[in-house]
């Protein structure tokens, strides 16, 4: 008998490891002026997403964090969401 699993799409075992977008595609650059790219790494509230969610490596996560903070300083991105 096969055991029924309540979670959709997860049958136990190992999950596929996320790959860093910037390591996989060497042409992508992290720049504080590229707000559209940086928005993918923040929540709707404006918080920076962690590595375990985004799948970036530690080196690129540090670059992303630094770029988001620079973009906030020069007012390209908000510090928090307007409620």
N, C-alpha and C positions, 0 to 999 in steps of 0.2 A: 504494500500500500504506500502510495506517495503521500507525503505529508503536505497539507494545504498551507500555503503561505498567505498571510493577510496583506503583506506589503506588495505593492504593485511593482513589477519589473525587477525585483530583487529576490533571487532564489537562494541566497546564502553564498558564502565563498568570497573570493577576492573581487574587488571592484577594479575597473580599469583606471590606472593612474593618469591624472590630468597632466598634459604636457604644456610646458611654458611656451606661450605664443611667440615670445621674443627670441627664445633659443631655437625654436623650430623654423622661424622665418627671419633670417638675418637682415632682411631689408627693412624691417620695422624698427623705427627709432622712437625712443621715449623723449618727448619734448613738452615742456610746460605750456607751449603755445597751441598744441594740438588738443584742444578741449574735448572734442568728440571721442578721441581714444581714451582720454582720462576718465570720462564719464562712465565708461564700462567698468571701471574699477572703484566706483563709489555707489553707495546706496541712494535711494530716493531722498533720504534725510541728509545726505552729504557726508556720511561716514566712509572711510576708506575700508574696502573689503579685505579680509585677511588672505594669506597665501593658500590656506586649505580650501577656500571657496573659489578663488580665481585660478589656481593651478600654476601660478608663476613661480619661478625659482627665487631663492632668497636674494640673489644679487639684483634681479630685475624688480623684485618687490620693493627693495630699497630705492631704486631709481624712480619707480612709479610714485612712491610716497613723497619723495623729494620734489618731483615734478608737480604733484597735486598741491603740495604746500606752497610752492612758488606761484602756481596759477592762482591760488587763493590770495596770496599777498598782493599780486598785481591786479586783482579784481576780475580775473577771467572766469573764476569759479566761485560759487558762494561758500562761506564757511558752514552754513546750515541752511536747511530748507525753510521757506516761508510757510507758515501755517495759517 
